[in-house]
Amino acid sequence: MIQLSRDNKLNSIARQPIALAGAALIVLLAGAATIGLWRAYSGSVPELDRAVIARQLQARTAQASEQLVEKTKGLEVTQQESIDQLQVMQDQLSTVRHLLATQQAETRRLSEQVSGLTEAIDGLKQSFASAQPSEPSSPPAARNRSLRTRAHALRTGHQKRANARG
């Protein structure tokens, strides 16, 4: 029975297609009339508003693009300056390394010379120490007297030459 009642309802709707189509047409016409009245009394046309908004968006997009281009160029300049500074620092580092290597080589050379001189002094000390006991020891006063006599003789000789010239 439930099926029969459903079939009866569908048959009744199917029998009145003109009434259904007429109701749908009335709803559509009422909606169109409402939209027309709304546009007429509100004074704004959505198509014009959309066009204005589209132009504004295009202007903003163009401005944003220009700003991005300017910022990109600024970043490129900054990056190039950083690269240049880095190259200068690398050159300076290379120079400092070269100077350090040169100084280290000079230090090694001087250290070897000092070592050689130290060995020579030690050798002279040893030879002097071994030669000294074999010499007859003279009294210190006599040795000092002979040194004073030689120094006096040298001074008087220089004075005589200076007087003879002048």
C-alpha positions as CSV (number, residue, x, y, z in Angstrom):
1,M,0.0,0.0,0.0
2,I,2.8,2.3,0.7
3,Q,3.9,1.8,-2.9
4,L,0.5,2.6,-4.2
5,S,0.4,5.9,-2.4
6,R,3.8,6.9,-3.7
7,D,2.8,6.0,-7.2
8,N,-0.4,8.1,-6.8
9,K,1.6,11.1,-5.7
10,L,4.0,10.8,-8.6
11,N,1.1,10.4,-11.0
12,S,-0.6,13.5,-9.6
13,I,2.6,15.5,-10.1
14,A,3.1,14.1,-13.5
15,R,-0.4,15.0,-14.5
16,Q,0.2,18.6,-13.6
17,P,3.4,19.5,-15.5
18,I,2.1,22.8,-16.7
19,A,1.4,23.9,-13.1
20,L,4.9,22.9,-12.0
21,A,6.5,24.6,-14.9
22,G,4.4,27.7,-14.3
23,A,5.5,27.8,-10.6
24,A,9.1,27.5,-11.5
25,L,8.8,30.3,-14.1
26,I,7.1,32.5,-11.5
27,V,10.0,31.9,-9.0
28,L,12.6,32.7,-11.7
29,L,10.8,35.9,-12.8
30,A,10.5,37.0,-9.2
31,G,14.2,36.4,-8.5
32,A,15.2,38.3,-11.7
33,A,12.8,41.2,-10.8
34,T,14.3,41.3,-7.3
35,I,17.8,41.5,-8.7
36,G,16.8,44.2,-11.2
37,L,15.1,46.3,-8.5
38,W,18.1,45.9,-6.1
39,R,20.6,47.1,-8.8
40,A,18.3,50.0,-9.8
41,Y,17.9,51.3,-6.2
42,S,21.4,50.5,-4.8
43,G,23.1,52.5,-7.6
44,S,26.0,50.1,-7.9
45,V,26.6,47.8,-10.7
46,P,28.6,44.7,-9.7
47,E,30.3,44.5,-13.1
48,L,31.7,48.0,-12.8
49,D,32.8,47.3,-9.2
50,R,34.5,44.2,-10.4
51,A,36.3,46.1,-13.1
52,V,37.4,48.7,-10.7
53,I,38.6,46.1,-8.2
54,A,40.4,44.3,-11.0
55,R,42.2,47.5,-12.1
56,Q,43.2,48.1,-8.5
57,L,44.5,44.6,-8.1
58,Q,46.5,45.0,-11.3
59,A,48.0,48.3,-10.0
60,R,48.9,46.7,-6.7
61,T,50.4,43.7,-8.4
62,A,52.4,46.0,-10.7
63,Q,53.6,48.0,-7.7
64,A,54.5,44.9,-5.8
65,S,56.4,43.6,-8.8
66,E,58.4,46.8,-9.0
67,Q,59.2,46.7,-5.3
68,L,60.3,43.1,-5.7
69,V,62.5,44.0,-8.7
70,E,64.1,46.9,-6.7
71,K,64.7,44.7,-3.6
72,T,66.2,42.0,-5.8
73,K,68.5,44.6,-7.4
74,G,69.4,45.8,-3.9
75,L,70.2,42.2,-2.8
76,E,72.3,41.7,-5.9
77,V,74.3,44.8,-5.2
78,T,74.8,43.8,-1.6
79,Q,75.7,40.3,-2.6
80,Q,78.3,41.6,-5.1
81,E,79.8,43.9,-2.4
82,S,80.0,41.0,0.0
83,I,81.8,38.9,-2.7
84,D,84.2,41.8,-3.3
85,Q,84.9,42.2,0.4
86,L,85.4,38.4,0.7
87,Q,87.9,38.4,-2.1
88,V,89.8,41.3,-0.5
89,M,89.9,39.4,2.7
90,Q,91.1,36.3,1.0
91,D,93.9,38.3,-0.7
92,Q,94.9,39.8,2.6
93,L,94.9,36.4,4.3
94,S,97.1,35.0,1.5
95,T,99.5,37.9,2.0
96,V,99.6,37.4,5.7
97,R,100.2,33.7,5.2
98,H,103.1,34.4,2.9
99,L,104.6,36.9,5.3
100,L,104.2,34.4,8.2
101,A,106.0,31.7,6.1
102,T,108.7,34.2,5.3
103,Q,109.1,35.2,9.0
104,Q,109.2,31.6,10.1
105,A,111.9,30.8,7.5
106,E,113.9,33.9,8.7
107,T,113.4,32.8,12.4
108,R,114.6,29.3,11.5
109,R,117.7,30.8,9.7
110,L,118.5,33.1,12.6
111,S,117.9,30.3,15.1
112,E,120.4,28.1,13.2
113,Q,122.9,31.0,13.2
114,V,122.5,31.6,16.9
115,S,123.0,27.9,17.5
116,G,126.1,28.0,15.3
117,L,127.5,31.0,17.2
118,T,126.7,29.3,20.6
119,E,128.6,26.3,19.5
120,A,131.5,28.5,18.3
121,I,131.5,30.4,21.7
122,D,131.4,27.1,23.6
123,G,134.4,25.9,21.5
124,L,136.3,29.1,22.1
125,K,135.6,28.8,25.9
126,Q,136.8,25.2,25.9
127,S,139.9,26.1,23.9
128,F,140.6,29.1,26.1
129,A,140.1,27.0,29.3
130,S,142.4,24.3,28.0
131,A,145.1,26.9,26.9
132,Q,145.0,29.0,30.0
133,P,146.6,26.5,32.5
134,S,149.5,26.0,30.2
135,E,150.5,29.7,30.2
136,P,152.5,31.0,33.1
137,S,150.3,32.9,35.4
138,S,151.4,36.5,35.8
139,P,150.4,38.6,38.7
140,P,147.3,40.6,37.9
141,A,148.9,43.9,38.8
142,A,151.7,43.4,36.3
143,R,149.2,42.4,33.6
144,N,147.0,45.5,34.3
145,R,150.2,47.7,34.3
146,S,151.1,46.4,30.9
147,L,147.6,47.1,29.5
148,R,147.7,50.6,30.9
149,T,151.1,51.2,29.3
150,R,149.9,50.1,25.9
151,A,146.7,52.2,26.2
152,H,148.8,55.3,27.2
153,A,151.2,54.7,24.3
154,L,148.3,54.5,21.8
155,R,146.8,57.7,23.1
156,T,150.1,59.7,22.9
157,G,150.7,58.3,19.5
158,H,147.3,59.5,18.3
159,Q,147.9,62.9,19.8
160,K,151.3,63.4,18.2
161,R,149.9,62.5,14.8
162,A,147.0,65.0,15.3
163,N,149.4,67.7,16.3
164,A,151.6,67.1,13.3
165,R,148.7,67.4,10.9
166,G,147.1,70.5,12.5
